Amino acid sequence: MKATLVFTSMLVLCLSSAQAQTGTIRYTAEAEIIWAGVDRASDLIIQLKSGVVEKINLAGKRVGRYKFDQVPTLIDPLDGAQAFFYQRNFGKYGTLSSDLAFATLVDLEPSLAVTPWLAAPMLHELWIVDAGDFTLKKTSSRCSAIAWEVAMPAIVSHNAEDLIYMKEYQNYVFLLDRSAGIHVFNSLGKFLKTIGEKGISYFGFIGEEIYYTKGGQLILTDLYSGEVRTMALLGSSQFYLLVDELLYAVAGKEIQIIHFKP
């Protein structure tokens, strides 16, 4: 993974009224949407302020719903067969079934971390951000022990409230720090670089690119070449999520599913 940016290209995405009339599907959630992500099957997973999680397919139909007693700290949509969730206040993590009909709950082993701020899934194990000593930890023995831990570099905020999301993708760990950007670590926990800048509220992946929105633009960075391309966004949605030739635009309770070729 190279840290050097190769070049920047510009693509324009026009969310105009004409486009809204053709090729756009709309869906209205039952409450305000506070987080959104896509799974590998291209379905949209939305987290509502009420604690409800919904799955919306490409046709704009709800195909799953689950109600949590308390809003989860983190959701990872994974591959569509199941979704991961972490509940910091309860010290639990688990999975949701593909149709979100039921959840499997597991108690996080208390000895794993002093203050387990974030937990994200990997194959049979977990990545944990411990806000007690600001370390990144990787579990072993099916989440019953710590394989190793590394201290967070100085560039990572030591105000835990700034660390809002974490996800493993293509053997890298991505930690969203709203005070600095998206920190990237390798599979051994070695810090590699920071993508973007402060003020980013979410990120997503499409192929070998990571993307986020900033200043009215959708910014995509190639994970390996460092090439950056941008899309100008005419609209004010909170989340823009990409799958092949399709965009989910999410704002408030409203979702637009827009077909386009970037």
C-alpha positions as CSV (number, residue, x, y, z in Angstrom):
1,M,0.0,0.0,0.0
2,K,1.6,3.2,-1.2
3,A,1.1,6.5,0.6
4,T,2.0,8.7,-2.4
5,L,-0.8,10.1,-4.4
6,V,-0.3,9.5,-8.1
7,F,-2.8,11.9,-9.7
8,T,-6.3,13.3,-9.2
9,S,-9.1,13.0,-11.7
10,M,-12.5,14.7,-11.6
11,L,-15.9,13.1,-12.1
12,V,-19.1,15.0,-11.8
13,L,-22.2,13.3,-10.3
14,C,-25.3,15.5,-10.9
15,L,-28.2,14.7,-8.6
16,S,-30.5,17.0,-10.6
17,S,-34.3,17.0,-10.7
18,A,-34.2,15.4,-14.1
19,Q,-32.1,12.5,-12.8
20,A,-34.4,12.1,-9.9
21,Q,-37.3,11.5,-12.3
22,T,-35.5,8.8,-14.2
23,G,-33.6,5.9,-12.8
24,T,-34.1,6.8,-9.1
25,I,-35.7,4.6,-6.5
26,R,-36.8,6.2,-3.1
27,Y,-37.3,4.7,0.3
28,T,-38.4,6.3,3.6
29,A,-37.2,4.8,6.9
30,E,-39.4,4.9,10.0
31,A,-36.9,7.1,11.9
32,E,-33.8,9.2,11.4
33,I,-30.9,7.4,9.9
34,I,-27.7,7.8,11.9
35,W,-25.4,5.4,10.0
36,A,-25.4,3.5,6.7
37,G,-23.2,1.0,5.0
38,V,-23.4,-1.6,2.2
39,D,-22.7,-5.4,2.3
40,R,-20.9,-7.4,-0.3
41,A,-24.3,-8.3,-1.9
42,S,-24.8,-4.5,-2.5
43,D,-27.7,-4.3,0.0
44,L,-27.9,-1.2,2.2
45,I,-27.8,-1.5,6.0
46,I,-29.1,1.5,7.9
47,Q,-29.0,2.2,11.6
48,L,-31.8,4.3,13.0
49,K,-31.8,6.6,15.9
50,S,-34.6,4.5,17.5
51,G,-32.2,1.4,17.7
52,V,-33.8,-0.3,14.6
53,V,-31.5,-1.7,11.9
54,E,-32.9,-2.2,8.5
55,K,-31.7,-3.9,5.3
56,I,-32.8,-2.4,1.9
57,N,-32.2,-4.1,-1.4
58,L,-31.3,-2.7,-4.8
59,A,-35.0,-2.4,-5.6
60,G,-35.6,-0.2,-2.6
61,K,-37.5,-2.9,-0.7
62,R,-36.9,-3.6,3.0
63,V,-35.8,-7.2,3.3
64,G,-34.8,-7.2,7.0
65,R,-35.5,-5.4,10.3
66,Y,-34.1,-5.8,13.8
67,K,-34.8,-3.7,16.9
68,F,-32.0,-3.2,19.5
69,D,-32.8,-2.0,23.0
70,Q,-29.9,0.4,22.6
71,V,-28.2,1.8,19.5
72,P,-25.2,-0.4,18.7
73,T,-21.8,1.3,18.9
74,L,-20.7,-0.2,15.6
75,I,-22.2,-2.3,12.8
76,D,-20.2,-4.0,10.0
77,P,-22.5,-5.3,7.2
78,L,-19.9,-7.9,6.2
79,D,-20.9,-10.3,3.3
80,G,-24.7,-10.2,3.4
81,A,-25.0,-13.6,5.0
82,Q,-24.6,-12.0,8.4
83,A,-23.7,-8.6,9.9
84,F,-21.5,-7.9,12.9
85,F,-22.4,-5.5,15.7
86,Y,-20.7,-4.3,18.9
87,Q,-22.4,-2.8,22.0
88,R,-19.9,-1.0,24.1
89,N,-22.3,-0.2,27.0
90,F,-23.3,-3.9,27.4
91,G,-19.8,-5.4,26.7
92,K,-21.3,-7.6,24.0
93,Y,-20.8,-8.3,20.3
94,G,-22.5,-10.6,17.9
95,T,-24.1,-11.2,14.5
96,L,-27.4,-10.5,12.8
97,S,-28.9,-13.1,10.4
98,S,-29.1,-12.3,6.7
99,D,-32.7,-11.2,7.0
100,L,-32.1,-9.5,10.4
101,A,-34.7,-11.7,12.0
102,F,-32.5,-12.7,14.9
103,A,-29.2,-11.8,16.7
104,T,-26.5,-13.9,18.2
105,L,-25.0,-12.3,21.3
106,V,-21.6,-13.0,22.8
107,D,-20.1,-11.5,26.0
108,L,-16.8,-9.8,25.3
109,E,-14.2,-11.4,27.5
110,P,-13.4,-8.8,30.2
111,S,-9.7,-9.6,30.3
112,L,-9.2,-8.6,26.7
113,A,-9.2,-4.8,27.3
114,V,-9.5,-2.2,30.1
115,T,-11.8,0.0,28.1
116,P,-12.9,-1.8,24.9
117,W,-13.9,1.3,22.9
118,L,-14.4,-0.3,19.5
119,A,-14.4,-3.9,18.4
120,A,-14.4,-5.0,14.7
121,P,-14.5,-8.5,13.2
122,M,-11.9,-10.5,11.4
123,L,-12.0,-14.2,10.6
124,H,-13.0,-15.9,13.9
125,E,-11.3,-13.0,15.9
126,L,-11.7,-9.4,16.8
127,W,-9.8,-6.1,16.5
128,I,-10.1,-4.0,19.6
129,V,-9.3,-0.4,20.4
130,D,-8.6,-0.2,24.1
131,A,-9.2,3.3,25.3
132,G,-7.7,2.4,28.7
133,D,-4.2,2.5,27.3
134,F,-4.8,3.5,23.7
135,T,-3.7,0.2,22.1
136,L,-4.8,-1.7,19.1
137,K,-5.3,-5.4,20.0
138,K,-5.9,-8.5,18.0
139,T,-7.5,-11.5,19.7
140,S,-6.7,-15.2,19.4
141,S,-8.3,-18.5,20.4
142,R,-11.6,-17.4,19.0
143,C,-11.7,-14.1,20.9
144,S,-10.7,-15.6,24.3
145,A,-7.2,-14.1,24.5
146,I,-5.0,-11.4,23.1
147,A,-2.5,-12.4,20.4
148,W,-0.7,-9.1,20.5
149,E,-1.2,-5.4,21.1
150,V,0.5,-2.3,19.8
151,A,0.5,1.3,21.1
152,M,-1.4,3.8,19.0
153,P,0.9,6.3,17.3
154,A,0.8,10.0,18.3
155,I,-1.2,10.9,15.2
156,V,-4.2,8.9,16.6
157,S,-6.4,11.0,18.9
158,H,-6.1,10.0,22.5
159,N,-9.6,11.4,23.1
160,A,-11.7,8.2,22.7
161,E,-14.7,10.2,21.6
162,D,-12.9,11.0,18.3
163,L,-12.5,7.3,17.4
164,I,-15.9,6.5,15.9
165,Y,-15.5,3.5,13.5
166,M,-13.2,0.6,12.6
167,K,-13.3,-2.0,9.9
168,E,-11.0,-4.6,8.4
169,Y,-10.8,-4.7,4.6
170,Q,-8.3,-6.6,2.4
171,N,-6.1,-7.4,5.4
172,Y,-5.8,-3.8,6.5
173,V,-7.5,-2.2,9.5
174,F,-9.1,1.2,9.0
175,L,-9.8,3.4,12.1
176,L,-11.9,6.5,11.6
177,D,-10.6,9.4,13.8
178,R,-12.7,12.5,13.3
179,S,-9.8,14.7,14.5
180,A,-7.4,13.5,11.8
181,G,-8.8,11.2,9.2
182,I,-8.8,7.4,8.5
183,H,-5.8,5.7,10.0
184,V,-4.6,2.6,8.2
185,F,-2.8,-0.4,9.9
186,N,-1.5,-3.6,8.5
187,S,-2.5,-7.1,9.6
188,L,0.2,-6.9,12.4
189,G,-1.1,-3.6,13.7
190,K,1.7,-1.5,12.2
191,F,0.6,2.0,11.4
192,L,1.0,2.8,7.7
193,K,-0.6,6.1,7.0
194,T,-3.6,8.4,7.4
195,I,-6.1,9.0,4.5
196,G,-8.1,12.1,4.3
197,E,-8.4,14.8,7.0
198,K,-10.3,15.7,10.1
199,G,-14.1,16.0,10.0
200,I,-14.8,12.8,8.1
201,S,-17.9,11.1,9.5
202,Y,-17.9,7.8,7.6
203,F,-16.1,5.8,4.9
204,G,-16.8,2.9,2.5
205,F,-15.1,0.7,0.0
206,I,-15.6,-0.2,-3.6
207,G,-13.2,-2.6,-5.1
208,E,-9.7,-1.5,-4.2
209,E,-10.8,2.1,-3.4
210,I,-11.7,3.7,-0.1
211,Y,-14.1,6.7,-0.3
212,Y,-15.6,9.4,1.9
213,T,-17.3,12.7,1.5
214,K,-15.8,16.1,2.3
215,G,-16.7,19.7,1.2
216,G,-19.4,18.6,-1.3
217,Q,-17.1,16.0,-2.9
218,L,-17.0,12.2,-2.9
219,I,-13.3,11.4,-2.7
220,L,-12.0,8.0,-3.7
221,T,-8.4,6.8,-3.0
222,D,-6.9,3.6,-4.4
223,L,-5.5,1.6,-1.5
224,Y,-2.5,0.4,-3.5
225,S,-1.5,3.1,-6.0
226,G,-2.6,6.0,-3.9
227,E,-4.4,7.4,-7.0
228,V,-7.2,9.9,-6.0
229,R,-10.3,10.8,-7.9
230,T,-13.2,13.0,-6.9
231,M,-16.9,13.4,-7.7
232,A,-18.6,16.7,-7.2
233,L,-21.9,16.1,-5.4
234,L,-24.9,18.3,-6.1
235,G,-26.9,17.5,-3.0
236,S,-26.7,17.5,0.8
237,S,-27.1,13.8,1.8
238,Q,-25.4,12.7,4.9
239,F,-24.1,9.4,3.4
240,Y,-23.2,8.5,-0.2
241,L,-22.5,4.8,-0.7
242,L,-21.3,3.2,-3.9
243,V,-21.8,-0.2,-5.4
244,D,-21.3,-1.1,-9.1
245,E,-23.2,1.5,-11.2
246,L,-25.3,2.5,-8.3
247,L,-25.3,5.1,-5.6
248,Y,-27.2,5.2,-2.3
249,A,-27.8,8.8,-1.1
250,V,-29.0,8.9,2.5
251,A,-30.3,12.0,4.3
252,G,-32.6,12.2,7.4
253,K,-35.1,9.4,6.9
254,E,-34.9,9.4,3.1
255,I,-32.9,7.1,0.8
256,Q,-32.4,7.6,-3.0
257,I,-31.1,4.7,-5.0
258,I,-29.6,6.2,-8.2
259,H,-28.2,4.3,-11.2
260,F,-25.1,5.9,-12.8
261,K,-21.7,5.0,-14.3
262,P,-18.9,6.9,-12.5
